[in-house]
Amino acid sequence: MAKVKFYYDPNSLSYRKIEKGWKHRLREVGLFLTAAMLMAVLLVWIGFWYIDSPEEKRLKRELDFMRLQYEMIDQRLAEMSGALEELEERDDNIYRVVFEAEPIPDEVRKGGFGGANRYAGLVGYEHSELVRKTSERVDVLAKELYVQSRSFDEVVGMAKRKSELLSCIPAIQPISNKNLTRIASGFGYRIHPIYKVGKMHTGIDFTAPTGTPIYAAGDGVVNDGSSAGGSGYGIHVIVNHGYGYQTLYGHMSKRVVRNGQKVKRGELIGYVGNTGTSTAPHLHYEVIKSGTKVDPIHYFFNDLTPAQYQEVLALAGRENQSFD
């Protein structure tokens, strides 16, 4: 029951009952409804921002689980990247060294991806950086794995050709030299026999009588020798062994092979002579690797013991006069 309110009337010196008109009642109802609406809006705002619905709680749990999964994936990617780097290190410094192949450049292995907006679709979300970082690491790892896979395919191919490579490398002395007495002058600066000045001697001189057999140091194809030094070598033969190797045999008295002929290691190719700019019968022997003349002494590993090899090193290292 509503409370009845009174007011004191000083004119009649008595209390009178307060009578509310319809305007007054309408105003009270309006104030009540306004207050109720404001309270409702406040409660909805608090509920929207600070109180999660069951669906929101479920979605947040899923989001936390996905973030944890991304972090675990990122950690596993880091472990896989470390394992891949170890494989790359072994590939460059062991496998490719064994097969005398150049290592893969870092710009090929670590090459970036084109386009600044490659990951633009991942930007603008709460965990965009985590998703973008993981996606980028996956792309980089995928490319590095592809490059490494191709490299291993190449290494496998080189391994299959290893026996052929070993037979092609010039690995024996080109004339019979069992007593190691025929090495007269080695690779390096020597006194030129004609000009009597120090000059780079790009091969090894083997002294031997005219007519001593000369043998191919490895499997290959006979070349005409036109690019190897002109008439200074006299009658000479060049053998292309493949894999970047060539050998030159100079100052022959006679060659017994023709241009384009395939030869095997140890096969007769000619005889010692004294042709060209030579001062005595001998064989001038050179090894060319990838266009550069290198010391042949390091390739006599098929027919020398370790002790003989040390002796040959000492003989070839003498600073004396060359024969050509």
C-alpha positions as CSV (number, residue, x, y, z in Angstrom):
1,M,0.0,0.0,0.0
2,A,1.4,3.4,-1.0
3,K,2.3,5.8,1.8
4,V,0.0,8.8,2.2
5,K,1.9,12.1,2.6
6,F,0.6,15.2,4.4
7,Y,1.6,18.9,4.6
8,Y,0.9,21.6,7.3
9,D,-1.4,24.3,6.2
10,P,-0.6,27.5,8.2
11,N,-3.9,29.1,7.2
12,S,-6.1,26.5,8.7
13,L,-3.6,25.4,11.3
14,S,-4.1,21.8,10.2
15,Y,-2.5,19.0,8.2
16,R,-3.8,18.3,4.7
17,K,-3.3,15.4,2.5
18,I,-1.0,15.9,-0.5
19,E,-2.8,15.3,-3.7
20,K,-0.7,14.5,-6.8
21,G,-1.9,15.5,-10.2
22,W,-1.4,13.6,-13.4
23,K,1.5,15.8,-14.5
24,H,3.3,15.1,-11.4
25,R,2.7,11.4,-11.7
26,L,3.8,11.4,-15.3
27,R,7.1,13.2,-14.4
28,E,7.8,10.6,-11.7
29,V,7.2,7.8,-14.2
30,G,9.5,9.4,-16.7
31,L,12.2,9.9,-14.1
32,F,11.9,6.2,-13.1
33,L,12.1,5.0,-16.6
34,T,15.1,7.2,-17.4
35,A,16.9,5.9,-14.4
36,A,16.0,2.3,-15.3
37,M,17.3,2.8,-18.8
38,L,20.5,4.3,-17.6
39,M,21.0,1.5,-15.2
40,A,20.3,-1.1,-17.9
41,V,22.8,0.6,-20.3
42,L,25.4,0.6,-17.5
43,L,24.8,-3.1,-16.7
44,V,25.0,-4.0,-20.4
45,W,28.2,-2.1,-20.9
46,I,29.8,-3.7,-17.8
47,G,28.7,-7.1,-19.0
48,F,30.0,-6.5,-22.5
49,W,33.4,-5.4,-21.5
50,Y,34.1,-7.2,-18.2
51,I,32.0,-10.3,-18.1
52,D,32.5,-13.0,-20.7
53,S,29.7,-15.0,-22.0
54,P,30.1,-18.8,-22.2
55,E,30.8,-18.6,-25.9
56,E,33.5,-15.9,-25.4
57,K,35.1,-18.0,-22.7
58,R,35.2,-21.0,-25.1
59,L,36.7,-18.8,-27.8
60,K,39.3,-17.4,-25.5
61,R,40.3,-20.9,-24.4
62,E,40.7,-21.9,-28.0
63,L,42.8,-18.8,-28.7
64,D,45.1,-19.4,-25.8
65,F,45.5,-23.0,-27.0
66,M,46.3,-21.9,-30.6
67,R,48.8,-19.3,-29.3
68,L,50.5,-22.1,-27.3
69,Q,50.6,-24.3,-30.4
70,Y,52.1,-21.5,-32.4
71,E,54.8,-21.0,-29.8
72,M,55.5,-24.7,-29.8
73,I,55.7,-24.8,-33.6
74,D,58.0,-21.8,-33.6
75,Q,60.3,-23.7,-31.1
76,R,60.3,-26.8,-33.3
77,L,61.1,-24.7,-36.3
78,A,64.1,-23.3,-34.5
79,E,65.3,-26.8,-33.7
80,M,64.7,-27.9,-37.3
81,S,66.6,-24.8,-38.6
82,G,69.5,-25.7,-36.3
83,A,69.6,-29.3,-37.6
84,L,69.4,-28.0,-41.2
85,E,72.3,-25.6,-40.6
86,E,74.4,-28.6,-39.4
87,L,73.6,-30.5,-42.6
88,E,74.5,-27.4,-44.6
89,E,77.8,-27.1,-42.8
90,R,78.6,-30.8,-43.4
91,D,77.5,-30.5,-47.1
92,D,79.8,-27.5,-47.7
93,N,82.8,-28.5,-45.7
94,I,82.8,-32.3,-46.0
95,Y,80.8,-33.8,-48.8
96,R,81.6,-31.1,-51.4
97,V,85.2,-31.0,-50.3
98,V,85.5,-34.7,-50.9
99,F,84.2,-34.3,-54.4
100,E,86.1,-31.1,-55.0
101,A,82.9,-29.1,-55.6
102,E,82.3,-25.5,-54.7
103,P,80.1,-24.8,-51.6
104,I,76.7,-23.3,-52.2
105,P,76.8,-19.5,-51.7
106,D,74.9,-18.1,-48.7
107,E,72.9,-15.8,-51.0
108,V,71.5,-19.0,-52.6
109,R,70.8,-20.8,-49.3
110,K,69.5,-17.7,-47.4
111,G,67.9,-15.8,-50.2
112,G,64.8,-13.8,-49.2
113,F,61.4,-13.7,-50.6
114,G,60.2,-11.0,-53.0
115,G,57.4,-8.6,-52.2
116,A,57.0,-6.4,-49.1
117,N,53.3,-7.3,-48.9
118,R,53.9,-11.1,-48.8
119,Y,52.4,-11.3,-45.2
120,A,50.1,-8.2,-45.4
121,G,47.1,-10.4,-44.9
122,L,48.3,-11.5,-41.5
123,V,48.6,-7.9,-40.2
124,G,46.0,-6.2,-38.0
125,Y,45.1,-9.0,-35.5
126,E,46.0,-9.4,-31.8
127,H,48.6,-12.1,-32.5
128,S,49.6,-10.9,-36.0
129,E,53.4,-10.8,-35.2
130,L,53.5,-14.3,-33.9
131,V,51.6,-15.7,-36.9
132,R,53.6,-13.6,-39.4
133,K,56.9,-14.6,-37.8
134,T,56.0,-18.3,-37.8
135,S,54.8,-18.1,-41.5
136,E,58.0,-16.4,-42.5
137,R,60.2,-19.1,-40.7
138,V,58.2,-21.8,-42.4
139,D,58.8,-20.2,-45.9
140,V,62.5,-19.7,-45.2
141,L,62.9,-23.3,-43.9
142,A,61.0,-24.7,-46.9
143,K,63.3,-22.9,-49.3
144,E,66.5,-23.9,-47.5
145,L,65.3,-27.5,-47.4
146,Y,64.6,-27.4,-51.2
147,V,68.1,-26.0,-51.8
148,Q,69.7,-28.6,-49.6
149,S,67.7,-31.4,-51.2
150,R,68.9,-30.3,-54.6
151,S,72.5,-30.2,-53.2
152,F,72.2,-33.7,-51.9
153,D,70.9,-34.9,-55.3
154,E,74.0,-33.3,-56.8
155,V,76.3,-34.9,-54.2
156,V,74.7,-38.3,-54.9
157,G,75.4,-37.8,-58.6
158,M,79.0,-36.9,-57.8
159,A,79.3,-40.0,-55.6
160,K,78.1,-42.2,-58.4
161,R,80.7,-40.6,-60.7
162,K,83.4,-40.8,-58.0
163,S,85.0,-43.9,-59.6
164,E,85.1,-42.2,-62.9
165,L,86.5,-39.1,-61.3
166,L,89.2,-41.1,-59.6
167,S,90.2,-42.8,-62.8
168,C,90.4,-39.4,-64.5
169,I,92.5,-37.5,-62.0
170,P,96.2,-37.5,-63.1
171,A,97.5,-39.6,-60.2
172,I,100.7,-41.3,-61.5
173,Q,104.1,-40.2,-62.8
174,P,104.0,-40.0,-66.6
175,I,107.2,-42.0,-67.1
176,S,108.7,-45.0,-65.2
177,N,110.5,-43.6,-62.2
178,K,110.8,-46.4,-59.7
179,N,114.1,-45.3,-58.3
180,L,112.9,-41.6,-58.1
181,T,116.0,-40.5,-60.0
182,R,114.4,-38.8,-63.0
183,I,113.0,-35.6,-61.4
184,A,115.4,-32.9,-62.5
185,S,113.4,-29.7,-61.8
186,G,110.2,-29.0,-60.0
187,F,107.3,-26.5,-60.0
188,G,108.2,-22.9,-59.1
189,Y,110.8,-20.2,-59.9
190,R,113.8,-21.8,-61.5
191,I,116.8,-20.6,-63.5
192,H,115.8,-20.6,-67.2
193,P,118.4,-22.6,-69.2
194,I,118.5,-20.2,-72.1
195,Y,117.8,-16.7,-70.5
196,K,119.7,-17.5,-67.3
197,V,117.2,-15.6,-65.2
198,G,114.6,-16.7,-62.6
199,K,111.4,-17.6,-64.3
200,M,108.3,-19.5,-63.3
201,H,108.5,-23.2,-64.2
202,T,105.0,-24.4,-64.5
203,G,105.6,-28.1,-64.4
204,I,108.1,-30.9,-63.6
205,D,111.0,-31.9,-65.7
206,F,111.8,-35.7,-65.9
207,T,115.2,-36.5,-67.3
208,A,115.2,-39.6,-69.5
209,P,116.9,-40.8,-72.7
210,T,115.2,-40.1,-76.0
211,G,112.6,-42.7,-76.8
212,T,111.6,-43.4,-73.2
213,P,107.9,-44.2,-73.1
214,I,105.5,-41.6,-71.8
215,Y,102.2,-42.7,-70.3
216,A,98.9,-40.9,-69.7
217,A,98.5,-39.9,-66.0
218,G,94.7,-40.5,-66.1
219,D,91.8,-41.3,-68.3
220,G,90.9,-38.7,-70.8
221,V,90.7,-37.5,-74.4
222,V,93.7,-36.3,-76.4
223,N,93.8,-32.7,-77.4
224,D,95.8,-31.0,-80.2
225,G,97.5,-28.8,-77.6
226,S,97.1,-25.6,-79.7
227,S,96.1,-23.6,-76.6
228,A,98.8,-24.9,-74.3
229,G,101.8,-22.8,-75.1
230,G,102.7,-23.0,-78.8
231,S,105.9,-24.3,-80.3
232,G,107.9,-23.9,-77.1
233,Y,106.7,-27.3,-76.0
234,G,107.8,-28.9,-79.3
235,I,105.9,-32.1,-80.0
236,H,103.5,-32.3,-77.2
237,V,100.2,-33.8,-76.1
238,I,97.4,-32.5,-73.9
239,V,94.9,-34.8,-72.4
240,N,91.6,-33.5,-71.2
241,H,90.5,-35.6,-68.2
242,G,87.3,-33.8,-67.4
243,Y,86.3,-32.5,-64.0
244,G,88.5,-29.4,-64.7
245,Y,91.7,-31.4,-65.2
246,Q,94.2,-31.4,-68.1
247,T,97.8,-32.7,-68.4
248,L,100.5,-31.6,-70.8
249,Y,103.4,-33.7,-72.0
250,G,106.1,-31.6,-73.8
251,H,109.3,-31.9,-75.8
252,M,108.4,-35.4,-77.2
253,S,110.3,-37.1,-79.9
254,K,107.1,-38.7,-81.1
255,R,103.5,-38.9,-80.2
256,V,101.5,-42.1,-80.8
257,V,98.0,-40.9,-80.2
258,R,95.7,-38.8,-82.4
259,N,93.5,-35.9,-81.6
260,G,90.2,-36.9,-80.1
261,Q,91.4,-40.4,-79.1
262,K,90.3,-41.7,-75.7
263,V,93.2,-42.9,-73.5
264,K,93.3,-44.8,-70.2
265,R,95.7,-44.2,-67.3
266,G,99.0,-45.8,-68.0
267,E,98.4,-46.0,-71.8
268,L,101.4,-45.1,-74.0
269,I,100.9,-41.7,-75.6
270,G,104.5,-40.9,-76.9
271,Y,108.2,-40.9,-76.3
272,V,110.7,-38.6,-74.6
273,G,112.5,-36.2,-76.9
274,N,114.3,-32.9,-77.1
275,T,112.0,-30.8,-79.3
276,G,110.9,-27.2,-78.8
277,T,112.9,-24.9,-76.4
278,S,114.6,-27.8,-74.7
279,T,118.3,-28.1,-73.8
280,A,118.4,-31.8,-73.2
281,P,116.2,-34.9,-73.7
282,H,113.5,-34.8,-71.0
283,L,109.7,-34.7,-70.4
284,H,108.1,-31.5,-69.3
285,Y,104.9,-32.4,-67.5
286,E,102.1,-30.1,-66.3
287,V,98.8,-30.4,-64.5
288,I,96.2,-27.8,-65.2
289,K,93.2,-27.6,-62.8
290,S,90.3,-25.3,-63.9
291,G,92.6,-23.4,-66.2
292,T,95.3,-22.8,-63.6
293,K,98.7,-24.6,-63.7
294,V,99.3,-26.4,-60.4
295,D,102.2,-28.3,-58.9
296,P,102.0,-31.9,-60.3
297,I,103.9,-33.2,-57.3
298,H,100.7,-33.3,-55.3
299,Y,99.1,-35.7,-57.7
300,F,101.6,-38.6,-57.6
301,F,99.6,-40.5,-54.9
302,N,98.7,-43.7,-56.8
303,D,102.2,-45.1,-57.3
304,L,104.2,-43.7,-54.3
305,T,104.4,-44.7,-50.7
306,P,104.3,-42.0,-48.0
307,A,108.1,-42.2,-47.7
308,Q,108.6,-42.0,-51.5
309,Y,106.3,-39.1,-51.6
310,Q,108.4,-37.2,-49.1
311,E,111.5,-38.0,-51.1
312,V,109.9,-36.7,-54.3
313,L,108.8,-33.5,-52.5
314,A,112.4,-32.9,-51.5
315,L,113.7,-33.6,-55.1
316,A,111.2,-31.4,-56.7
317,G,111.7,-28.6,-54.2
318,R,115.4,-28.0,-55.2
319,E,116.0,-24.6,-56.6
320,N,118.1,-25.4,-59.7
321,Q,118.0,-24.8,-63.4
322,S,115.1,-26.1,-65.5
323,F,115.5,-27.9,-68.9
324,D,113.1,-25.6,-70.7
